[in-house]
Amino acid sequence: MVTFVIYLHITLNLIILETGHATEKDTRVLGATAPGDIIIGGIFPIHEDVDKENNSFGPVPHRYCIHYLMMTLLVRVLAMINAIEIMNESPLLADVNITLGYRIMDSCSDVSTALRATADFTQWTDCYTRSNTYGQPVMAVVGASFSEISIAIARQLTLKMIPQISYSSTAVILSDKSRFPAFMRTIPNDEHQTAAMVSLLITYGWNWVGVVTTDGNYGQSALDHFVSQASEKGICVAFKSILPQSVTSHDVCSAIMQTARTICKNPKVQVIVSFAKPTHMMHLYQELKNQTLSAGQNMETMRRVWLASDNWSSSSSVKGNITLEDIGHIMGFTFKSGDLSSFSEYLSRLEAAGPDYIRNNTFLQEFYMHLNASKYSGETELVSEAVNRLREHTHAGTIFSVEMAVSAIAQAVVSICRSRDCKTPGKVQPWEVLKALWMEEFKFRKNSYKFDSRGDINLGYDVTMWRSDGGNIYVHNVVQIISKCSNSCVPGQFKKTAEGQHTCCYECINCTANYYSNNTDMDQCLNCDINTEWSPDGSSSCIPKALLYFSWQDGFAVVLLIFSALGILLALLVSALFLHQRDTPVVKAAGGPLSQVILFSLVISDISAMLFVGRPNSFQCKARQVLFGISFTLCVSCILVKTLQILLAFQVDPEMQEVLRRLYQPYIIVSICVAVQAATCLCWLLLKSPFNHVIRHPTTLLEDCHEGSYLAFGVMLGYIAVLALVCFICAFKGRKLPQQYNEAKFITFSMLLYLISWLLFVPVYVTTSGVYLPAVEMVVILISNYGILSCHFFPKCYIILFKKEHNTKSAFRKNLYEYSRKNTDSVSVVTNCGEGNSWTYNHSLSHSHLWAI
């Protein structure tokens, strides 16, 4: 064991001495090397920074790497070495009789150091041997890790078109082939990673996030793309904290403290996206813990959901001495992983080989030296501990990317060497390898791959969720976490953003009437189709307007329909009774054939009343008024004829009686009266006929009949009213007739009832609206019909059915004689011609009623 430790000390001292004596013209950063016919260079950030103390103005040929080496990156170096050794043993290289060598340098996470290493790759000489790779041309370079370094060395490698394949540099700018024609990578660029992050945020409904990044090319590029893609999807960035790229910068501590304060001051920001380095995150978590405890708060208040970029998603060291329960939830984006079996076998061989295997690998030598040798009793135990630590920091995604890069270079070289002898130096040029990489597919683990037009291979990402099972601590379901500036606006509300605020910070306002929102967080309410829909305040949907009309199912309509049907039935029964008793005096006195016409018109009028019920249509609207107008005109015309008959029968003035006798033509009068009304209705229908229409109310649709021309409607009703008034006046004069046959009294009462009901109808109809407007006219029609039926026919039916003794010729003559004698006595007064007048009156009365006997 002591011998092994002494060996390591001597080796490292020689390295330091050689480095200390290096001149500006011969500056070499030692790393891992192996001879071969084709040399592949490697750039890996084994150390995290360099000593930047410089007290002179002269150029510094070399700066010492500081901060202990990162084992995760050391594992990548070993993955490259293993991949090259596997390719050397494969039949693919054996067929062309070549071997691959490597020269792997440490960039120390510093651009200047990386450029010096790259200069060493490009400044080859002819003075090299099989055991010394220095001076031998490098055909391709694998690396670097960080985008800032890859951008810098890509410009240098492009000068001689040496192909460069990165395993983890994701900056989008590197896909620009006009600036970086020799750069390739076996991973997707940041556009895809930031798009995946945005997609994840949308999935969980997180739209209020913070971003932590670095000020280098990678951090700025990732930040710009994330913000751009997030804003397109409605995700707002509450704050952006940019940390210095160098972890040894004098400003890094203050920047981390400020970032921690910003996070603590934004409790609503429960999700933070980070593109920072692992060391940055470790210090940030520690600072968050310190500030939380200093403020006297519970550790739960510092918990967040952390979306980790590929930069640190696999670095478990970021936790430091803080538990995952205190940190919260870490969801990491890692590159697609592959099979680790070959690398595991390599580590096993490394463990079995002991210290002899690390002679050409100063990285492993330094790693072994940093292990505490006092804890182990022998070399075997020390090597086993080293290998176990390497296994703990093995991540399938980055190893897969490194192995793919080596495989692509090897197969490109083979495609060239099939047609030439590649063992002779200078037979293969780097740009030829670059062309082969661009033009040809390569196979890796039974799959074929090809670099796209931007030099990338996009295999996507794996999303990992960090877990901690120690101490029975489990990660809670991230779906329960809310990271929003404002609570979601529920359906029925819309977002109102104040001027100058983030679009994610808003207040929820209820939609006004006739507007709605049917989804959460809508920017504006949608309007309902006010012709057919409506909605109250705060609605999530439109409500169809209820279609209203005087329906058959309406209780009031049913009552009116019953009365209409009853009116038709009574009219038909009376008509049948009158036909049966047509030769009796009562039926003859009631008008004889005219009574049948009146009853027929009442039936039609009752039918027209029924048309006021039900959903209106064009035919119904036109028919109901016309039917009523003509039928009731026919009815009143017949009553007018009866009224004229009474005047004729009881007119005492001979001259007037003679005029009335000439004018009295019953059927002509009825025909003329009905014809006038029919002409009125015809003009109404032709010029401006009634039609069905919809009256739109705020919450309902009222379907009704529009009369077309209210003037024509008024003329129709007015004409009937004039006829009824004439009947009333004429009948009033003859109201003192025999009790059993007093038509004038009943006509007077029926016409008075008609006129009163229709006079009341006009103001009610004008001031009423709604479903029951048709019922108003229907009621008046039924009152009119029942008035005529009750006054004109029910008394006659009573005599016919229950007073049969009064329905005889003898009874009629007796009643007429008594009435004539009474009136003769009353009119035979003081005039010279009194007896003559009395005789004329009695004669006229008897003569006019002879047809009823």
GIKA-V85518 format. One record per backbone hydrogen bond with DSSP energy under -0.5 kcal/mol. NH is the residue of the N-H (numbers start at 1). CO is the residue of the C=O. If there is no record, write none. Layout:
# GIKA-V85518
NH&CO  NH&CO
This chain:
# GIKA-V85518
5&1  6&2  7&3  8&4  9&5  10&6  11&7  12&8  13&9  14&10  15&11  16&12  17&13  18&14  19&15  20&16  21&17  22&19  26&23  28&26  30&28  32&104  33&360  34&102  37&99  38&99  39&137  40&101  41&39  41&140  42&103  43&142  44&105  46&44  48&66  48&67  49&66  51&64  52&50  61&59  66&49  70&46  71&69  74&70  75&71  76&72  77&73  78&74  79&75  80&76  81&77  82&78  83&79  84&80  85&81  86&82  87&83  88&84  89&85  90&86  90&87  93&87  93&90  94&90  95&91  96&92  96&93  97&93  97&94  98&93  101&38  102&34  103&40  104&32  105&42  107&44  107&105  108&44  110&107  114&110  115&111  116&112  117&113  118&114  119&115  120&116  121&117  122&118  123&119  124&122  125&135  128&126  129&132  132&129  136&133  138&121  139&39  139&137  140&39  141&163  142&41  143&141  143&165  150&146  151&147  152&148  153&149  154&150  155&151  156&152  157&153  158&154  159&155  159&156  160&157  161&158  162&157  163&139  163&161  164&182  165&141  166&164  166&184  168&144  170&168  174&171  175&172  176&173  177&175  179&176  180&176  183&180  184&164  185&455  186&166  190&170  192&189  193&189  194&190  195&191  196&192  197&193  198&194  199&195  200&196  201&197  202&198  203&199  204&200  205&201  205&202  206&201  207&205  207&483  208&483  209&236  210&271  211&239  212&273  213&241  215&243  220&216  221&217  222&218  223&219  224&220  225&221  226&222  227&223  228&224  229&225  230&226  231&227  232&228  233&229  233&230  234&231  235&230  236&207  238&209  238&236  239&209  241&211  242&240  243&213  243&241  249&246  252&249  255&251  256&252  257&253  258&254  259&255  260&256  261&257  262&258  263&259  264&260  265&261  266&263  269&266  270&268  271&208  272&305  273&210  274&307  275&212  281&277  282&278  283&279  284&280  285&281  286&282  287&283  288&284  289&285  290&286  291&287  292&288  293&289  294&290  295&291  296&293  297&292  301&298  302&299  303&300  304&327  305&270  306&304  306&329  307&272  307&305  308&306  308&331  309&274  312&309  313&309  315&312  316&314  318&315  319&316  320&317  322&319  327&323  328&324  329&304  329&327  331&306  331&329  332&330  332&464  333&308  334&332  334&462  336&460  344&340  345&341  346&342  347&343  348&344  349&345  350&346  351&347  352&348  353&349  354&350  356&353  357&354  358&355  359&356  361&358  362&31  365&361  366&362  367&363  368&364  369&365  370&366  371&367  371&368  373&371  375&372  376&373  382&378  383&379  384&380  385&381  386&382  387&383  388&384  389&385  390&386  391&387  392&388  393&389  394&391  395&393  399&395  400&396  401&397  402&398  403&399  404&400  405&401  406&402  407&403  408&404  409&405  410&406  411&407  412&408  413&409  414&410  415&411  416&412  417&413  418&414  419&416  420&417  422&420  427&424  432&429  433&429  434&430  435&431  436&432  437&433  438&434  439&435  440&436  442&449  444&447  447&444  449&442  451&437  452&456  455&452  457&185  457&187  459&457  462&334  464&332  464&462  466&330  466&464  472&469  473&470  474&472  480&477  481&478  483&481  486&504  490&488  492&517  493&490  494&509  495&522  496&507  497&495  501&498  505&502  506&504  507&496  509&494  509&507  511&492  514&535  515&512  516&526  517&539  521&489  522&519  526&516  528&514  530&528  532&529  533&529  534&543  538&511  539&515  539&536  543&534  544&542  545&532  546&699  548&546  548&701  551&549  554&551  558&554  559&555  560&556  561&557  562&558  563&559  564&560  565&561  566&562  567&563  568&564  569&565  570&566  571&567  572&568  573&569  574&570  575&571  576&572  577&573  578&574  579&575  580&576  581&577  582&579  584&581  588&584  589&585  590&586  591&588  592&587  594&591  595&592  596&592  597&593  598&594  599&595  600&596  601&597  602&598  603&599  604&600  605&601  606&602  607&603  608&604  609&605  610&606  611&607  611&608  612&609  613&610  614&550  621&617  622&618  623&619  624&620  625&621  626&622  627&623  628&624  629&625  630&626  631&627  632&628  633&629  634&630  635&631  636&632  637&633  638&634  639&635  640&636  641&637  642&638  643&639  644&640  645&641  646&642  647&643  648&644  649&645  650&646  651&648  652&650  654&652  657&653  658&654  659&655  660&656  661&657  662&658  663&659  664&660  665&663  669&665  670&666  671&667  672&668  673&669  674&670  675&671  676&672  677&673  678&674  679&675  680&676  681&677  682&678  683&679  684&680  685&681  686&682  687&683  688&684  689&685  691&706  693&704  695&693  695&702  696&694  697&695  697&700  701&546  702&695  703&548  703&701  704&693  704&702  706&691  706&704  709&707  713&709  714&710  715&711  716&712  717&713  718&714  719&715  720&716  721&717  722&718  723&719  724&720  725&721  726&722  727&723  728&724  729&725  730&726  731&727  732&728  733&729  734&730  734&731  735&732  737&735  741&738  742&739  743&741  746&742  747&743  748&744  749&745  750&746  751&747  752&748  753&749  754&750  755&751  756&752  757&753  758&754  759&755  760&756  761&757  762&758  763&759  764&760  765&761  766&762  767&763  768&764  773&770  774&771  776&772  776&773  777&773  778&774  779&775  780&776  781&777  782&778  783&779  784&780  785&781  786&782  787&783  788&784  789&785  790&786  791&787  792&788  793&788  793&789  794&789  795&790  797&793  798&794  799&795  800&796  801&797  802&798  803&798  803&799  806&803  807&804  812&808  813&809  814&810  815&811  816&812  817&813  818&814  819&815  820&816  821&817  822&818  823&819  824&820  825&821  826&822  827&823  828&824  829&827  831&829  834&831  837&833  838&834  839&835  840&836  841&837  842&838  843&839  844&840  845&841  846&842  847&843  848&844  849&845  849&846  850&847  852&849  853&850
